[in-house]
Amino acid sequence: MTNWQKFSNVLAAFLMILFGLLILFIGEEAYLFVILAFAFLLFIYSIRMLVYYFQMARYMVGGKEILYRGILFLDLSLFIFTLSTIPSTYVMLYMVGMLAFSGAVDIMNAMDLRRLQGHWILQFIRGTVCVVGAVLCIVMMNTPKMVVTIFCFMLFYNAVMRIINAVRPTEIIAIQ
Amino acid sequence: MNSDFHYYATYCAAAIAGFPHEACQEICYSAQLVDNCTKTFLKTVNGPLSAATTQLQSEMVNARTDTVGLQDITRIWSSFHFLPRDLNAEVKKGSKTYKNKYRLICGPNGDLLVDTVNLAKNNGNEAIGLAMHVLADTWAHTYFAGTPSLVINNTNSYFYELMPQEDGSFKRRPVEFGHNPAAKEDPEKGEYTGSLFQASENNIMNLGHGRAGHLPDYSFIRYVYLPAWGDYAEIVKDNPHDYIHAFAQMVYALQYLSGQHPTFEKETYAWTAIEPYREAIERILSIRRVDDSQDWKALGESITRETIREFKIDEYHNEYTSAPADKKDDETFLGRFFIAAMTHKSMVTSRISASGSKLAGISIDYTRKGFHGINDYRKIIKNMEDRDNI
């Protein structure tokens, strides 16, 4: 990792932690921030996909598919931005769906790892926690605070991983 | 390539090149160990994790594909299984990242192959075996890159096996890949397994020849497809042709490493040396089956009149784990293999880094800047200093 990559990773991690603390502090009203954050992330993702198409994928056999996906996600993100009010229930359902799906994928991966005699327990626990979190969200459907809390923990987790990666020694020695 | 070629065929090549039986065993064991030396294996013997030469499926599933994770993956797969053919290839399309990935495409007879073989010279049978693995894979894994990349490694439904006909022509049979990694492959029915399509550039499914399944690893097969990087031009992969070249080049490289040639030259093959065995070798390579081990073993034993031991992953465990710490690197087979692996990985990474690409990580010139970075690599510094003292 170059020094610039290390710096930008640490900076992004601190911004994520700051944003997470901010919306935790605001409390349950912060779910609107969550919606905006998701729309923004989707927007960034679509732009990245379009940049990926113009820089690399257009030279690939069948690369047009990347262009179509980019346009589709861009359209979806702009559509979400235009919605001034979304009932918190829909946001909850979206979060629950995403959480449950990610948990299920983790559990399936853990089962594969177990079959391949790999380290599966941590991934299984992570998947189970996600699924349990999703169930808790459904049980407490009327408390948007849960959604905000889960979102914040996802931010903190990613921030910590970024910092850990940024400080890991990575250089290889070359003997001429 | 599979263990039939990396283990038994490498034994045959070493024997034809003139190595005695025990040396052949060490060389072919080392060549095969490249496909088994995972971080999981290294943890079991308490070896340096940076000496990993491959990754288990379970390790890859868990591998992160951020910058650091991708560099680790690329170091392993580009160094040992997909040696880049031309790091300075002229690429007239795409961004810098695209060009860097394109330049990692594997192929035979590149400058890095010469560096690989030269690095093994006078460094023991472990380094020789490792180099033979890398050399052989440059033929099998041609056209794919040892880094996760959709734009380089993807394949699509335009994929046909060329089935030989009695009149010498070839008939195209469509190949449809299944995606269950536990499923058995059946060449007779055309049932093969490949990785799933993933639209993400750096997804682990897009590493190497995953999208083309195990087809590059079968010596009998010929197929035609559209590589993602190829501007819709068909590519024909003729494995029987490539595998016999790999074998003849291995024999030539082994002759060089045993002092029979003054230099190692590209595009040079030991056709004369393999001539007495060529018919038998071509017959083995052309049989439609997924494992040729028994035939290669029989050929090897007919050459040296010795019994070839089966490959056992724990053959050198005790020697390594019971050796004193200061003797492990010099006086044990695994210790010397780990040093050879890290030295080779360091060499390939520094060449990639020098070409302006950071895909395999950053390389620091020890002689100019001293030691920085991953601690495991202190071992190769120590090894170098010990050799200088001798």
Interface residues (C-beta under 8 A of the other chain):
Chain A: M1 T2 Q5 Y52 Q55 M56 A57 Y59 M60 V61 G62 G63 E65 I66 R69 N109 D112 L113 R115 L116 Q117 G118 H119 W120 Q123 M161 R162 N165 R168 P169 T170 E171 I172 I173 A174 I175 Q176
Chain B: T40 L56 Q57 S58 E59 V61 N62 R64 D66 T67 V68 G69 Q71 R75 K93 G94 S95 T97 Y98 K101 L150 V151 N154 N156 A182 A199 E201 L226 P227 A228 W229 G230 D231 Y232 T343 K345 S346 M347 T349 S350 S353 K358 G361 I362 S363 I364 D365 Y366 T367 F371 H372 G373 I374 N375 Y377 I380 I381 M384
